[in-house]
Amino acid sequence: MARELPSYNIRVNTLMPGAVSGANMESILQNGTKAENPTVEEIEQENYTDVAALKRWVSLDEVARAALFFTSDLSSAVTGDW
């Protein structure tokens, strides 16, 4: 789509933040400890932070700033990126 839509002045980018900290993730981690015996920290590290490129949680603010960037004129020359 990023190659097909520029003639219509449409840019296509993808925001894929990975593990995002927040209430939803806290609930997922708590449910994981009920289903299995590992600690929240073990589940977090094994399933979310160790496999993430930055090896850490991404904050909601970081995701929001990236979304704002992609929707702003600051990214006017960016298409087909993630």
mmCIF file of the N, C-alpha and C atoms, coordinates in Angstrom:
data_MODEL
# 
_entry.id   MODEL 
# 
loop_
_atom_site.group_PDB 
_atom_site.id 
_atom_site.type_symbol 
_atom_site.label_atom_id 
_atom_site.label_alt_id 
_atom_site.label_comp_id 
_atom_site.label_asym_id 
_atom_site.label_entity_id 
_atom_site.label_seq_id 
_atom_site.pdbx_PDB_ins_code 
_atom_site.Cartn_x 
_atom_site.Cartn_y 
_atom_site.Cartn_z 
_atom_site.occupancy 
_atom_site.B_iso_or_equiv 
_atom_site.pdbx_formal_charge 
_atom_site.auth_seq_id 
_atom_site.auth_comp_id 
_atom_site.auth_asym_id 
_atom_site.auth_atom_id 
_atom_site.pdbx_PDB_model_num 
ATOM 1   N N  . MET A 1 1  ? 0.813  -1.184  0.000  1.00 0.00 ? 1  MET A N  1 
ATOM 2   C CA . MET A 1 1  ? 0.000  0.000   0.000  1.00 0.00 ? 1  MET A CA 1 
ATOM 3   C C  . MET A 1 1  ? 0.866  1.261   0.000  1.00 0.00 ? 1  MET A C  1 
ATOM 4   N N  . ALA A 1 2  ? 1.994  1.202   0.691  1.00 0.00 ? 2  ALA A N  1 
ATOM 5   C CA . ALA A 1 2  ? 2.870  2.365   0.758  1.00 0.00 ? 2  ALA A CA 1 
ATOM 6   C C  . ALA A 1 2  ? 3.402  2.746   -0.620 1.00 0.00 ? 2  ALA A C  1 
ATOM 7   N N  . ARG A 1 3  ? 3.488  1.779   -1.509 1.00 0.00 ? 3  ARG A N  1 
ATOM 8   C CA . ARG A 1 3  ? 3.961  2.056   -2.871 1.00 0.00 ? 3  ARG A CA 1 
ATOM 9   C C  . ARG A 1 3  ? 2.822  2.398   -3.833 1.00 0.00 ? 3  ARG A C  1 
ATOM 10  N N  . GLU A 1 4  ? 1.614  2.022   -3.500 1.00 0.00 ? 4  GLU A N  1 
ATOM 11  C CA . GLU A 1 4  ? 0.482  2.233   -4.392 1.00 0.00 ? 4  GLU A CA 1 
ATOM 12  C C  . GLU A 1 4  ? -0.280 3.533   -4.131 1.00 0.00 ? 4  GLU A C  1 
ATOM 13  N N  . LEU A 1 5  ? -0.188 4.081   -2.920 1.00 0.00 ? 5  LEU A N  1 
ATOM 14  C CA . LEU A 1 5  ? -1.041 5.203   -2.557 1.00 0.00 ? 5  LEU A CA 1 
ATOM 15  C C  . LEU A 1 5  ? -0.401 6.592   -2.555 1.00 0.00 ? 5  LEU A C  1 
ATOM 16  N N  . PRO A 1 6  ? 0.920  6.734   -2.693 1.00 0.00 ? 6  PRO A N  1 
ATOM 17  C CA . PRO A 1 6  ? 1.489  8.082   -2.685 1.00 0.00 ? 6  PRO A CA 1 
ATOM 18  C C  . PRO A 1 6  ? 0.910  9.016   -3.741 1.00 0.00 ? 6  PRO A C  1 
ATOM 19  N N  . SER A 1 7  ? 0.492  8.500   -4.888 1.00 0.00 ? 7  SER A N  1 
ATOM 20  C CA . SER A 1 7  ? -0.085 9.372   -5.918 1.00 0.00 ? 7  SER A CA 1 
ATOM 21  C C  . SER A 1 7  ? -1.395 10.008  -5.434 1.00 0.00 ? 7  SER A C  1 
ATOM 22  N N  . TYR A 1 8  ? -1.988 9.447   -4.392 1.00 0.00 ? 8  TYR A N  1 
ATOM 23  C CA . TYR A 1 8  ? -3.199 10.016  -3.780 1.00 0.00 ? 8  TYR A CA 1 
ATOM 24  C C  . TYR A 1 8  ? -2.858 10.846  -2.539 1.00 0.00 ? 8  TYR A C  1 
ATOM 25  N N  . ASN A 1 9  ? -1.577 11.098  -2.348 1.00 0.00 ? 9  ASN A N  1 
ATOM 26  C CA . ASN A 1 9  ? -1.083 11.846  -1.187 1.00 0.00 ? 9  ASN A CA 1 
ATOM 27  C C  . ASN A 1 9  ? -1.391 11.116  0.128  1.00 0.00 ? 9  ASN A C  1 
ATOM 28  N N  . ILE A 1 10 ? -1.293 9.793   0.074  1.00 0.00 ? 10 ILE A N  1 
ATOM 29  C CA . ILE A 1 10 ? -1.524 8.963   1.252  1.00 0.00 ? 10 ILE A CA 1 
ATOM 30  C C  . ILE A 1 10 ? -0.230 8.231   1.591  1.00 0.00 ? 10 ILE A C  1 
ATOM 31  N N  . ARG A 1 11 ? 0.183  8.366   2.836  1.00 0.00 ? 11 ARG A N  1 
ATOM 32  C CA . ARG A 1 11 ? 1.350  7.648   3.327  1.00 0.00 ? 11 ARG A CA 1 
ATOM 33  C C  . ARG A 1 11 ? 0.877  6.485   4.191  1.00 0.00 ? 11 ARG A C  1 
ATOM 34  N N  . VAL A 1 12 ? 1.605  5.389   4.180  1.00 0.00 ? 12 VAL A N  1 
ATOM 35  C CA . VAL A 1 12 ? 1.241  4.209   4.948  1.00 0.00 ? 12 VAL A CA 1 
ATOM 36  C C  . VAL A 1 12 ? 2.432  3.792   5.799  1.00 0.00 ? 12 VAL A C  1 
ATOM 37  N N  . ASN A 1 13 ? 2.228  3.815   7.107  1.00 0.00 ? 13 ASN A N  1 
ATOM 38  C CA . ASN A 1 13 ? 3.245  3.388   8.049  1.00 0.00 ? 13 ASN A CA 1 
ATOM 39  C C  . ASN A 1 13 ? 2.584  2.504   9.101  1.00 0.00 ? 13 ASN A C  1 
ATOM 40  N N  . THR A 1 14 ? 3.373  1.726   9.792  1.00 0.00 ? 14 THR A N  1 
ATOM 41  C CA . THR A 1 14 ? 2.856  0.820   10.799 1.00 0.00 ? 14 THR A CA 1 
ATOM 42  C C  . THR A 1 14 ? 3.514  1.111   12.135 1.00 0.00 ? 14 THR A C  1 
ATOM 43  N N  . LEU A 1 15 ? 2.725  1.135   13.172 1.00 0.00 ? 15 LEU A N  1 
ATOM 44  C CA . LEU A 1 15 ? 3.224  1.325   14.520 1.00 0.00 ? 15 LEU A CA 1 
ATOM 45  C C  . LEU A 1 15 ? 3.080  -0.001  15.257 1.00 0.00 ? 15 LEU A C  1 
ATOM 46  N N  . MET A 1 16 ? 4.215  -0.630  15.558 1.00 0.00 ? 16 MET A N  1 
ATOM 47  C CA . MET A 1 16 ? 4.232  -1.934  16.216 1.00 0.00 ? 16 MET A CA 1 
ATOM 48  C C  . MET A 1 16 ? 5.105  -1.844  17.460 1.00 0.00 ? 16 MET A C  1 
ATOM 49  N N  . PRO A 1 17 ? 4.571  -1.346  18.568 1.00 0.00 ? 17 PRO A N  1 
ATOM 50  C CA . PRO A 1 17 ? 5.401  -1.049  19.735 1.00 0.00 ? 17 PRO A CA 1 
ATOM 51  C C  . PRO A 1 17 ? 5.868  -2.254  20.533 1.00 0.00 ? 17 PRO A C  1 
ATOM 52  N N  . GLY A 1 18 ? 5.284  -3.403  20.354 1.00 0.00 ? 18 GLY A N  1 
ATOM 53  C CA . GLY A 1 18 ? 5.690  -4.550  21.162 1.00 0.00 ? 18 GLY A CA 1 
ATOM 54  C C  . GLY A 1 18 ? 5.046  -4.494  22.533 1.00 0.00 ? 18 GLY A C  1 
ATOM 55  N N  . ALA A 1 19 ? 5.784  -4.847  23.572 1.00 0.00 ? 19 ALA A N  1 
ATOM 56  C CA . ALA A 1 19 ? 5.248  -4.893  24.929 1.00 0.00 ? 19 ALA A CA 1 
ATOM 57  C C  . ALA A 1 19 ? 5.077  -3.481  25.478 1.00 0.00 ? 19 ALA A C  1 
ATOM 58  N N  . VAL A 1 20 ? 3.826  -3.109  25.736 1.00 0.00 ? 20 VAL A N  1 
ATOM 59  C CA . VAL A 1 20 ? 3.505  -1.778  26.238 1.00 0.00 ? 20 VAL A CA 1 
ATOM 60  C C  . VAL A 1 20 ? 3.028  -1.905  27.676 1.00 0.00 ? 20 VAL A C  1 
ATOM 61  N N  . SER A 1 21 ? 3.643  -1.140  28.562 1.00 0.00 ? 21 SER A N  1 
ATOM 62  C CA . SER A 1 21 ? 3.243  -1.194  29.963 1.00 0.00 ? 21 SER A CA 1 
ATOM 63  C C  . SER A 1 21 ? 1.897  -0.511  30.150 1.00 0.00 ? 21 SER A C  1 
ATOM 64  N N  . GLY A 1 22 ? 1.141  -0.987  31.112 1.00 0.00 ? 22 GLY A N  1 
ATOM 65  C CA . GLY A 1 22 ? -0.162 -0.394  31.396 1.00 0.00 ? 22 GLY A CA 1 
ATOM 66  C C  . GLY A 1 22 ? -1.075 -1.378  32.100 1.00 0.00 ? 22 GLY A C  1 
ATOM 67  N N  . ALA A 1 23 ? -2.294 -0.939  32.359 1.00 0.00 ? 23 ALA A N  1 
ATOM 68  C CA . ALA A 1 23 ? -3.254 -1.744  33.120 1.00 0.00 ? 23 ALA A CA 1 
ATOM 69  C C  . ALA A 1 23 ? -3.580 -3.062  32.426 1.00 0.00 ? 23 ALA A C  1 
ATOM 70  N N  . ASN A 1 24 ? -3.729 -3.035  31.111 1.00 0.00 ? 24 ASN A N  1 
ATOM 71  C CA . ASN A 1 24 ? -4.047 -4.264  30.379 1.00 0.00 ? 24 ASN A CA 1 
ATOM 72  C C  . ASN A 1 24 ? -2.933 -5.299  30.547 1.00 0.00 ? 24 ASN A C  1 
ATOM 73  N N  . MET A 1 25 ? -1.699 -4.862  30.436 1.00 0.00 ? 25 MET A N  1 
ATOM 74  C CA . MET A 1 25 ? -0.569 -5.792  30.574 1.00 0.00 ? 25 MET A CA 1 
ATOM 75  C C  . MET A 1 25 ? -0.460 -6.302  32.008 1.00 0.00 ? 25 MET A C  1 
ATOM 76  N N  . GLU A 1 26 ? -0.737 -5.455  32.980 1.00 0.00 ? 26 GLU A N  1 
ATOM 77  C CA . GLU A 1 26 ? -0.718 -5.900  34.378 1.00 0.00 ? 26 GLU A CA 1 
ATOM 78  C C  . GLU A 1 26 ? -1.723 -7.028  34.594 1.00 0.00 ? 26 GLU A C  1 
ATOM 79  N N  . SER A 1 27 ? -2.890 -6.906  34.004 1.00 0.00 ? 27 SER A N  1 
ATOM 80  C CA . SER A 1 27 ? -3.921 -7.939  34.106 1.00 0.00 ? 27 SER A CA 1 
ATOM 81  C C  . SER A 1 27 ? -3.459 -9.238  33.453 1.00 0.00 ? 27 SER A C  1 
ATOM 82  N N  . ILE A 1 28 ? -2.845 -9.125  32.297 1.00 0.00 ? 28 ILE A N  1 
ATOM 83  C CA . ILE A 1 28 ? -2.332 -10.311 31.593 1.00 0.00 ? 28 ILE A CA 1 
ATOM 84  C C  . ILE A 1 28 ? -1.274 -11.019 32.438 1.00 0.00 ? 28 ILE A C  1 
ATOM 85  N N  . LEU A 1 29 ? -0.381 -10.254 33.042 1.00 0.00 ? 29 LEU A N  1 
ATOM 86  C CA . LEU A 1 29 ? 0.678  -10.846 33.870 1.00 0.00 ? 29 LEU A CA 1 
ATOM 87  C C  . LEU A 1 29 ? 0.088  -11.525 35.105 1.00 0.00 ? 29 LEU A C  1 
ATOM 88  N N  . GLN A 1 30 ? -0.873 -10.880 35.747 1.00 0.00 ? 30 GLN A N  1 
ATOM 89  C CA . GLN A 1 30 ? -1.501 -11.470 36.932 1.00 0.00 ? 30 GLN A CA 1 
ATOM 90  C C  . GLN A 1 30 ? -2.229 -12.767 36.583 1.00 0.00 ? 30 GLN A C  1 
ATOM 91  N N  . ASN A 1 31 ? -2.921 -12.786 35.444 1.00 0.00 ? 31 ASN A N  1 
ATOM 92  C CA . ASN A 1 31 ? -3.613 -14.013 35.018 1.00 0.00 ? 31 ASN A CA 1 
ATOM 93  C C  . ASN A 1 31 ? -2.621 -15.116 34.694 1.00 0.00 ? 31 ASN A C  1 
ATOM 94  N N  . GLY A 1 32 ? -1.453 -14.754 34.183 1.00 0.00 ? 32 GLY A N  1 
ATOM 95  C CA . GLY A 1 32 ? -0.421 -15.741 33.882 1.00 0.00 ? 32 GLY A CA 1 
ATOM 96  C C  . GLY A 1 32 ? 0.105  -16.430 35.122 1.00 0.00 ? 32 GLY A C  1 
ATOM 97  N N  . THR A 1 33 ? 0.186  -15.702 36.225 1.00 0.00 ? 33 THR A N  1 
ATOM 98  C CA . THR A 1 33 ? 0.669  -16.325 37.461 1.00 0.00 ? 33 THR A CA 1 
ATOM 99  C C  . THR A 1 33 ? -0.373 -17.265 38.051 1.00 0.00 ? 33 THR A C  1 
ATOM 100 N N  . LYS A 1 34 ? -1.645 -17.027 37.744 1.00 0.00 ? 34 LYS A N  1 
ATOM 101 C CA . LYS A 1 34 ? -2.696 -17.928 38.223 1.00 0.00 ? 34 LYS A CA 1 
ATOM 102 C C  . LYS A 1 34 ? -2.715 -19.217 37.426 1.00 0.00 ? 34 LYS A C  1 
ATOM 103 N N  . ALA A 1 35 ? -2.438 -19.132 36.128 1.00 0.00 ? 35 ALA A N  1 
ATOM 104 C CA . ALA A 1 35 ? -2.470 -20.302 35.253 1.00 0.00 ? 35 ALA A CA 1 
ATOM 105 C C  . ALA A 1 35 ? -1.237 -21.178 35.433 1.00 0.00 ? 35 ALA A C  1 
ATOM 106 N N  . GLU A 1 36 ? -0.136 -20.581 35.793 1.00 0.00 ? 36 GLU A N  1 
ATOM 107 C CA . GLU A 1 36 ? 1.119  -21.312 35.956 1.00 0.00 ? 36 GLU A CA 1 
ATOM 108 C C  . GLU A 1 36 ? 1.703  -20.949 37.312 1.00 0.00 ? 36 GLU A C  1 
ATOM 109 N N  . ASN A 1 37 ? 2.921  -21.375 37.599 1.00 0.00 ? 37 ASN A N  1 
ATOM 110 C CA . ASN A 1 37 ? 3.547  -21.055 38.873 1.00 0.00 ? 37 ASN A CA 1 
ATOM 111 C C  . ASN A 1 37 ? 4.643  -19.989 38.813 1.00 0.00 ? 37 ASN A C  1 
ATOM 112 N N  . PRO A 1 38 ? 5.034  -19.503 37.658 1.00 0.00 ? 38 PRO A N  1 
ATOM 113 C CA . PRO A 1 38 ? 6.113  -18.518 37.663 1.00 0.00 ? 38 PRO A CA 1 
ATOM 114 C C  . PRO A 1 38 ? 5.654  -17.188 38.272 1.00 0.00 ? 38 PRO A C  1 
ATOM 115 N N  . THR A 1 39 ? 6.623  -16.388 38.653 1.00 0.00 ? 39 THR A N  1 
ATOM 116 C CA . THR A 1 39 ? 6.328  -15.069 39.199 1.00 0.00 ? 39 THR A CA 1 
ATOM 117 C C  . THR A 1 39 ? 6.009  -14.104 38.053 1.00 0.00 ? 39 THR A C  1 
ATOM 118 N N  . VAL A 1 40 ? 5.425  -12.973 38.410 1.00 0.00 ? 40 VAL A N  1 
ATOM 119 C CA . VAL A 1 40 ? 5.147  -11.931 37.421 1.00 0.00 ? 40 VAL A CA 1 
ATOM 120 C C  . VAL A 1 40 ? 6.441  -11.532 36.723 1.00 0.00 ? 40 VAL A C  1 
ATOM 121 N N  . GLU A 1 41 ? 7.503  -11.386 37.483 1.00 0.00 ? 41 GLU A N  1 
ATOM 122 C CA . GLU A 1 41 ? 8.788  -10.981 36.918 1.00 0.00 ? 41 GLU A CA 1 
ATOM 123 C C  . GLU A 1 41 ? 9.317  -11.996 35.910 1.00 0.00 ? 41 GLU A C  1 
ATOM 124 N N  . GLU A 1 42 ? 9.155  -13.284 36.196 1.00 0.00 ? 42 GLU A N  1 
ATOM 125 C CA . GLU A 1 42 ? 9.604  -14.331 35.274 1.00 0.00 ? 42 GLU A CA 1 
ATOM 126 C C  . GLU A 1 42 ? 8.789  -14.314 33.984 1.00 0.00 ? 42 GLU A C  1 
ATOM 127 N N  . ILE A 1 43 ? 7.478  -14.179 34.110 1.00 0.00 ? 43 ILE A N  1 
ATOM 128 C CA . ILE A 1 43 ? 6.620  -14.104 32.919 1.00 0.00 ? 43 ILE A CA 1 
ATOM 129 C C  . ILE A 1 43 ? 6.973  -12.883 32.097 1.00 0.00 ? 43 ILE A C  1 
ATOM 130 N N  . GLU A 1 44 ? 7.126  -11.743 32.772 1.00 0.00 ? 44 GLU A N  1 
ATOM 131 C CA . GLU A 1 44 ? 7.461  -10.482 32.096 1.00 0.00 ? 44 GLU A CA 1 
ATOM 132 C C  . GLU A 1 44 ? 8.767  -10.604 31.315 1.00 0.00 ? 44 GLU A C  1 
ATOM 133 N N  . GLN A 1 45 ? 9.783  -11.125 31.971 1.00 0.00 ? 45 GLN A N  1 
ATOM 134 C CA . GLN A 1 45 ? 11.097 -11.227 31.327 1.00 0.00 ? 45 GLN A CA 1 
ATOM 135 C C  . GLN A 1 45 ? 11.089 -12.226 30.180 1.00 0.00 ? 45 GLN A C  1 
ATOM 136 N N  . GLU A 1 46 ? 10.582 -13.415 30.400 1.00 0.00 ? 46 GLU A N  1 
ATOM 137 C CA . GLU A 1 46 ? 10.625 -14.478 29.393 1.00 0.00 ? 46 GLU A CA 1 
ATOM 138 C C  . GLU A 1 46 ? 9.759  -14.185 28.171 1.00 0.00 ? 46 GLU A C  1 
ATOM 139 N N  . ASN A 1 47 ? 8.576  -13.634 28.396 1.00 0.00 ? 47 ASN A N  1 
ATOM 140 C CA . ASN A 1 47 ? 7.618  -13.463 27.307 1.00 0.00 ? 47 ASN A CA 1 
ATOM 141 C C  . ASN A 1 47 ? 7.560  -12.068 26.705 1.00 0.00 ? 47 ASN A C  1 
ATOM 142 N N  . TYR A 1 48 ? 8.068  -11.077 27.397 1.00 0.00 ? 48 TYR A N  1 
ATOM 143 C CA . TYR A 1 48 ? 7.883  -9.711  26.912 1.00 0.00 ? 48 TYR A CA 1 
ATOM 144 C C  . TYR A 1 48 ? 9.185  -8.920  26.774 1.00 0.00 ? 48 TYR A C  1 
ATOM 145 N N  . THR A 1 49 ? 9.954  -8.785  27.830 1.00 0.00 ? 49 THR A N  1 
ATOM 146 C CA . THR A 1 49 ? 11.124 -7.910  27.719 1.00 0.00 ? 49 THR A CA 1 
ATOM 147 C C  . THR A 1 49 ? 12.327 -8.577  27.050 1.00 0.00 ? 49 THR A C  1 
ATOM 148 N N  . ASP A 1 50 ? 12.585 -9.837  27.350 1.00 0.00 ? 50 ASP A N  1 
ATOM 149 C CA . ASP A 1 50 ? 13.741 -10.504 26.731 1.00 0.00 ? 50 ASP A CA 1 
ATOM 150 C C  . ASP A 1 50 ? 13.603 -10.631 25.216 1.00 0.00 ? 50 ASP A C  1 
ATOM 151 N N  . VAL A 1 51 ? 12.394 -10.777 24.725 1.00 0.00 ? 51 VAL A N  1 
ATOM 152 C CA . VAL A 1 51 ? 12.176 -10.951 23.286 1.00 0.00 ? 51 VAL A CA 1 
ATOM 153 C C  . VAL A 1 51 ? 11.998 -9.614  22.552 1.00 0.00 ? 51 VAL A C  1 
ATOM 154 N N  . ALA A 1 52 ? 11.894 -8.525  23.298 1.00 0.00 ? 52 ALA A N  1 
ATOM 155 C CA . ALA A 1 52 ? 11.724 -7.202  22.690 1.00 0.00 ? 52 ALA A CA 1 
ATOM 156 C C  . ALA A 1 52 ? 13.070 -6.654  22.228 1.00 0.00 ? 52 ALA A C  1 
ATOM 157 N N  . ALA A 1 53 ? 13.064 -5.912  21.141 1.00 0.00 ? 53 ALA A N  1 
ATOM 158 C CA . ALA A 1 53 ? 14.308 -5.353  20.600 1.00 0.00 ? 53 ALA A CA 1 
ATOM 159 C C  . ALA A 1 53 ? 15.027 -4.468  21.608 1.00 0.00 ? 53 ALA A C  1 
ATOM 160 N N  . LEU A 1 54 ? 14.273 -3.655  22.359 1.00 0.00 ? 54 LEU A N  1 
ATOM 161 C CA . LEU A 1 54 ? 14.883 -2.750  23.336 1.00 0.00 ? 54 LEU A CA 1 
ATOM 162 C C  . LEU A 1 54 ? 15.092 -3.395  24.701 1.00 0.00 ? 54 LEU A C  1 
ATOM 163 N N  . LYS A 1 55 ? 14.626 -4.622  24.855 1.00 0.00 ? 55 LYS A N  1 
ATOM 164 C CA . LYS A 1 55 ? 14.756 -5.378  26.112 1.00 0.00 ? 55 LYS A CA 1 
ATOM 165 C C  . LYS A 1 55 ? 14.118 -4.646  27.294 1.00 0.00 ? 55 LYS A C  1 
ATOM 166 N N  . ARG A 1 56 ? 13.011 -3.923  27.020 1.00 0.00 ? 56 ARG A N  1 
ATOM 167 C CA . ARG A 1 56 ? 12.318 -3.202  28.083 1.00 0.00 ? 56 ARG A CA 1 
ATOM 168 C C  . ARG A 1 56 ? 10.878 -2.943  27.649 1.00 0.00 ? 56 ARG A C  1 
ATOM 169 N N  . TRP A 1 57 ? 10.071 -2.521  28.606 1.00 0.00 ? 57 TRP A N  1 
ATOM 170 C CA . TRP A 1 57 ? 8.701  -2.119  28.305 1.00 0.00 ? 57 TRP A CA 1 
ATOM 171 C C  . TRP A 1 57 ? 8.708  -0.801  27.556 1.00 0.00 ? 57 TRP A C  1 
ATOM 172 N N  . VAL A 1 58 ? 7.727  -0.611  26.729 1.00 0.00 ? 58 VAL A N  1 
ATOM 173 C CA . VAL A 1 58 ? 7.509  0.665   26.051 1.00 0.00 ? 58 VAL A CA 1 
ATOM 174 C C  . VAL A 1 58 ? 6.353  1.337   26.779 1.00 0.00 ? 58 VAL A C  1 
ATOM 175 N N  . SER A 1 59 ? 6.478  2.629   27.052 1.00 0.00 ? 59 SER A N  1 
ATOM 176 C CA . SER A 1 59 ? 5.409  3.328   27.772 1.00 0.00 ? 59 SER A CA 1 
ATOM 177 C C  . SER A 1 59 ? 4.316  3.782   26.812 1.00 0.00 ? 59 SER A C  1 
ATOM 178 N N  . LEU A 1 60 ? 3.140  4.003   27.361 1.00 0.00 ? 60 LEU A N  1 
ATOM 179 C CA . LEU A 1 60 ? 2.029  4.512   26.561 1.00 0.00 ? 60 LEU A CA 1 
ATOM 180 C C  . LEU A 1 60 ? 2.386  5.860   25.937 1.00 0.00 ? 60 LEU A C  1 
ATOM 181 N N  . ASP A 1 61 ? 3.126  6.692   26.665 1.00 0.00 ? 61 ASP A N  1 
ATOM 182 C CA . ASP A 1 61 ? 3.549  7.989   26.129 1.00 0.00 ? 61 ASP A CA 1 
ATOM 183 C C  . ASP A 1 61 ? 4.458  7.832   24.917 1.00 0.00 ? 61 ASP A C  1 
ATOM 184 N N  . GLU A 1 62 ? 5.336  6.837   24.946 1.00 0.00 ? 62 GLU A N  1 
ATOM 185 C CA . GLU A 1 62 ? 6.221  6.606   23.799 1.00 0.00 ? 62 GLU A CA 1 
ATOM 186 C C  . GLU A 1 62 ? 5.420  6.199   22.566 1.00 0.00 ? 62 GLU A C  1 
ATOM 187 N N  . VAL A 1 63 ? 4.418  5.363   22.758 1.00 0.00 ? 63 VAL A N  1 
ATOM 188 C CA . VAL A 1 63 ? 3.570  4.942   21.639 1.00 0.00 ? 63 VAL A CA 1 
ATOM 189 C C  . VAL A 1 63 ? 2.796  6.142   21.104 1.00 0.00 ? 63 VAL A C  1 
ATOM 190 N N  . ALA A 1 64 ? 2.259  6.951   22.004 1.00 0.00 ? 64 ALA A N  1 
ATOM 191 C CA . ALA A 1 64 ? 1.495  8.131   21.584 1.00 0.00 ? 64 ALA A CA 1 
ATOM 192 C C  . ALA A 1 64 ? 2.372  9.109   20.807 1.00 0.00 ? 64 ALA A C  1 
ATOM 193 N N  . ARG A 1 65 ? 3.607  9.329   21.261 1.00 0.00 ? 65 ARG A N  1 
ATOM 194 C CA . ARG A 1 65 ? 4.509  10.248  20.553 1.00 0.00 ? 65 ARG A CA 1 
ATOM 195 C C  . ARG A 1 65 ? 4.855  9.713   19.163 1.00 0.00 ? 65 ARG A C  1 
ATOM 196 N N  . ALA A 1 66 ? 5.038  8.412   19.031 1.00 0.00 ? 66 ALA A N  1 
ATOM 197 C CA . ALA A 1 66 ? 5.316  7.829   17.716 1.00 0.00 ? 66 ALA A CA 1 
ATOM 198 C C  . ALA A 1 66 ? 4.114  7.992   16.794 1.00 0.00 ? 66 ALA A C  1 
ATOM 199 N N  . ALA A 1 67 ? 2.921  7.773   17.323 1.00 0.00 ? 67 ALA A N  1 
ATOM 200 C CA . ALA A 1 67 ? 1.705  7.942   16.519 1.00 0.00 ? 67 ALA A CA 1 
ATOM 201 C C  . ALA A 1 67 ? 1.550  9.388   16.070 1.00 0.00 ? 67 ALA A C  1 
ATOM 202 N N  . LEU A 1 68 ? 1.822  10.319  16.967 1.00 0.00 ? 68 LEU A N  1 
ATOM 203 C CA . LEU A 1 68 ? 1.747  11.737  16.606 1.00 0.00 ? 68 LEU A CA 1 
ATOM 204 C C  . LEU A 1 68 ? 2.766  12.081  15.526 1.00 0.00 ? 68 LEU A C  1 
ATOM 205 N N  . PHE A 1 69 ? 3.946  11.528  15.630 1.00 0.00 ? 69 PHE A N  1 
ATOM 206 C CA . PHE A 1 69 ? 4.968  11.767  14.619 1.00 0.00 ? 69 PHE A CA 1 
ATOM 207 C C  . PHE A 1 69 ? 4.483  11.298  13.246 1.00 0.00 ? 69 PHE A C  1 
ATOM 208 N N  . PHE A 1 70 ? 3.967  10.067  13.182 1.00 0.00 ? 70 PHE A N  1 
ATOM 209 C CA . PHE A 1 70 ? 3.526  9.524   11.895 1.00 0.00 ? 70 PHE A CA 1 
ATOM 210 C C  . PHE A 1 70 ? 2.346  10.283  11.305 1.00 0.00 ? 70 PHE A C  1 
ATOM 211 N N  . THR A 1 71 ? 1.542  10.911  12.140 1.00 0.00 ? 71 THR A N  1 
ATOM 212 C CA . THR A 1 71 ? 0.386  11.658  11.639 1.00 0.00 ? 71 THR A CA 1 
ATOM 213 C C  . THR A 1 71 ? 0.691  13.137  11.425 1.00 0.00 ? 71 THR A C  1 
ATOM 214 N N  . SER A 1 72 ? 1.899  13.558  11.748 1.00 0.00 ? 72 SER A N  1 
ATOM 215 C CA . SER A 1 72 ? 2.249  14.970  11.615 1.00 0.00 ? 72 SER A CA 1 
ATOM 216 C C  . SER A 1 72 ? 3.039  15.227  10.332 1.00 0.00 ? 72 SER A C  1 
ATOM 217 N N  . ASP A 1 73 ? 3.220  16.499  10.025 1.00 0.00 ? 73 ASP A N  1 
ATOM 218 C CA . ASP A 1 73 ? 4.036  16.891  8.874  1.00 0.00 ? 73 ASP A CA 1 
ATOM 219 C C  . ASP A 1 73 ? 5.514  16.574  9.076  1.00 0.00 ? 73 ASP A C  1 
ATOM 220 N N  . LEU A 1 74 ? 5.931  16.312  10.311 1.00 0.00 ? 74 LEU A N  1 
ATOM 221 C CA . LEU A 1 74 ? 7.325  15.941  10.568 1.00 0.00 ? 74 LEU A CA 1 
ATOM 222 C C  . LEU A 1 74 ? 7.705  14.652  9.842  1.00 0.00 ? 74 LEU A C  1 
ATOM 223 N N  . SER A 1 75 ? 6.721  13.812  9.559  1.00 0.00 ? 75 SER A N  1 
ATOM 224 C CA . SER A 1 75 ? 6.998  12.543  8.870  1.00 0.00 ? 75 SER A CA 1 
ATOM 225 C C  . SER A 1 75 ? 6.509  12.578  7.425  1.00 0.00 ? 75 SER A C  1 
ATOM 226 N N  . SER A 1 76 ? 6.427  13.756  6.848  1.00 0.00 ? 76 SER A N  1 
ATOM 227 C CA . SER A 1 76 ? 5.875  13.892  5.486  1.00 0.00 ? 76 SER A CA 1 
ATOM 228 C C  . SER A 1 76 ? 6.648  13.121  4.431  1.00 0.00 ? 76 SER A C  1 
ATOM 229 N N  . ALA A 1 77 ? 7.905  12.789  4.680  1.00 0.00 ? 77 ALA A N  1 
ATOM 230 C CA . ALA A 1 77 ? 8.704  12.055  3.702  1.00 0.00 ? 77 ALA A CA 1 
ATOM 231 C C  . ALA A 1 77 ? 8.839  10.577  4.076  1.00 0.00 ? 77 ALA A C  1 
ATOM 232 N N  . VAL A 1 78 ? 8.054  10.130  5.047  1.00 0.00 ? 78 VAL A N  1 
ATOM 233 C CA . VAL A 1 78 ? 8.151  8.754   5.520  1.00 0.00 ? 78 VAL A CA 1 
ATOM 234 C C  . VAL A 1 78 ? 6.922  7.971   5.076  1.00 0.00 ? 78 VAL A C  1 
ATOM 235 N N  . THR A 1 79 ? 7.150  6.869   4.376  1.00 0.00 ? 79 THR A N  1 
ATOM 236 C CA . THR A 1 79 ? 6.063  5.942   4.041  1.00 0.00 ? 79 THR A CA 1 
ATOM 237 C C  . THR A 1 79 ? 6.653  4.541   3.919  1.00 0.00 ? 79 THR A C  1 
ATOM 238 N N  . GLY A 1 80 ? 5.864  3.552   4.248  1.00 0.00 ? 80 GLY A N  1 
ATOM 239 C CA . GLY A 1 80 ? 6.337  2.169   4.204  1.00 0.00 ? 80 GLY A CA 1 
ATOM 240 C C  . GLY A 1 80 ? 7.300  1.835   5.309  1.00 0.00 ? 80 GLY A C  1 
ATOM 241 N N  . ASP A 1 81 ? 7.159  2.491   6.451  1.00 0.00 ? 81 ASP A N  1 
ATOM 242 C CA . ASP A 1 81 ? 8.080  2.280   7.577  1.00 0.00 ? 81 ASP A CA 1 
ATOM 243 C C  . ASP A 1 81 ? 7.320  1.729   8.754  1.00 0.00 ? 81 ASP A C  1 
ATOM 244 N N  . TRP A 1 82 ? 8.048  1.129   9.696  1.00 0.00 ? 82 TRP A N  1 
ATOM 245 C CA . TRP A 1 82 ? 7.475  0.687   10.957 1.00 0.00 ? 82 TRP A CA 1 
ATOM 246 C C  . TRP A 1 82 ? 8.493  0.818   12.040 1.00 0.00 ? 82 TRP A C  1 
# 
